[in-house]
Amino acid sequence: MKTDMKILFFSHGKRANGGAERCLLDLVKGLKQARESWEIYVVFPAKDELWEMTRPYLSGYAFIRQPWWLVRPKKRNWRKRLLFNLKKHSAIRKTRDYIREIKPDITITNTLATPIGAIASHAENIPHDWFIHEIP
């Protein structure tokens, strides 16, 4: 029976002042204190205070911008829509590469704002859960 776990979280925020980001920080701290042998990884959108505060508890991390599906360009502006879709596909590819590198047992998206982690996990056949804090 496997007792060690590899968990990969996806964070949409880089600051530690929001509710979802603080929950992620507390969750990572609590998991690491309860299960020292577990490997915890996080994909952050950028380097900032959330990464800095979470880093001591992590086995690894990556910085991959994740376009939000709740904030998209208008249909009439085809150039912005094209750029948005290119960024989305690039983020999925980079996220899939990171998933292949660390081989997590489960992935968890810490928001409803972006589907990148869910799409990449599904493509790599890794179980994925949503930890949703927002009401759309």
C-alpha positions in Angstrom: 0.0 0.0 0.0 1.4 3.4 -1.0 1.6 5.8 1.9 3.6 8.7 0.2 1.7 11.0 -2.1 2.7 13.5 -4.7 0.2 16.4 -5.0 0.3 19.2 -7.6 -1.7 22.3 -6.9 -2.6 25.0 -9.4 -2.8 28.6 -8.1 -4.3 31.4 -10.1 -2.9 34.1 -7.8 0.5 35.2 -6.9 -0.3 37.3 -3.8 -1.1 35.9 -0.4 -3.8 38.5 0.5 -6.8 36.8 -1.2 -9.0 34.2 0.3 -8.2 31.4 -2.1 -4.5 32.1 -2.0 -4.5 32.1 1.9 -6.4 28.8 1.9 -3.8 27.3 -0.4 -1.0 28.5 1.8 -2.8 27.1 4.9 -3.6 23.8 3.1 0.0 23.3 2.0 1.4 24.1 5.5 -1.2 21.7 7.1 -0.6 18.9 4.7 3.2 19.1 5.2 2.9 19.2 9.0 0.5 16.2 9.0 2.4 14.2 6.3 6.0 15.1 6.1 6.7 12.4 3.5 4.2 13.8 1.0 5.6 15.7 -1.9 3.8 18.9 -2.6 4.2 20.9 -5.8 2.5 24.1 -6.9 2.2 25.9 -10.3 2.1 29.6 -9.7 1.3 32.3 -12.3 4.4 34.3 -11.3 6.9 34.8 -8.6 5.6 36.9 -5.7 4.7 36.7 -2.0 2.5 33.5 -2.2 5.4 31.6 -3.8 7.8 33.0 -1.2 5.6 32.0 1.8 4.8 28.6 0.4 8.2 27.6 -0.8 9.6 26.1 2.5 6.8 23.5 2.3 7.2 22.5 -1.3 9.1 19.8 -3.1 9.0 21.8 -6.3 7.2 24.5 -8.2 6.8 26.0 -11.6 5.8 29.4 -12.9 3.2 29.1 -15.7 0.8 31.8 -16.6 -2.7 30.5 -16.8 -5.3 32.5 -18.7 -8.6 32.9 -16.9 -11.7 31.6 -18.7 -13.8 34.1 -16.7 -12.0 37.0 -18.4 -12.0 36.5 -22.1 -11.8 38.9 -25.1 -15.0 39.9 -26.8 -16.0 37.7 -29.8 -15.8 40.7 -32.2 -12.1 41.3 -31.5 -10.6 38.3 -33.4 -7.0 39.3 -32.8 -7.4 39.3 -29.0 -9.3 36.1 -29.2 -6.6 34.4 -31.2 -3.9 35.6 -28.8 -6.0 34.4 -25.9 -6.4 31.0 -27.4 -2.7 30.8 -28.2 -1.8 31.6 -24.6 -4.3 29.1 -23.4 -2.8 26.3 -25.5 0.7 27.3 -24.6 -0.2 27.1 -20.9 -1.7 23.7 -21.3 1.4 22.4 -23.1 3.7 23.8 -20.4 1.5 22.4 -17.7 1.4 18.9 -19.3 5.2 19.0 -19.5 5.4 19.8 -15.8 2.9 17.0 -14.9 5.0 14.5 -16.9 8.1 15.7 -15.1 6.9 15.2 -11.6 4.3 12.5 -12.1 1.8 13.5 -9.4 -0.8 11.1 -7.9 -3.4 13.9 -8.0 -3.8 17.5 -9.1 -5.9 20.1 -7.5 -6.9 23.5 -9.0 -7.3 26.1 -6.2 -9.8 28.2 -8.1 -12.6 28.4 -10.5 -10.9 31.1 -12.5 -8.8 29.0 -14.8 -9.3 25.5 -16.3 -5.6 25.0 -17.4 -4.7 22.5 -14.7 -7.9 20.5 -15.2 -7.4 20.3 -18.9 -3.7 19.3 -18.7 -4.4 16.7 -16.0 -7.2 15.2 -18.0 -4.9 14.9 -21.0 -2.3 13.2 -18.9 -4.8 10.8 -17.2 -4.1 12.2 -13.8 -7.0 12.5 -11.3 -7.9 16.1 -10.8 -10.1 17.9 -8.2 -11.3 21.5 -7.9 -10.9 23.4 -4.6 -13.3 26.2 -5.4 -13.6 29.3 -3.3 -15.5 31.6 -5.7 -19.1 31.8 -6.8 -19.2 32.8 -10.4 
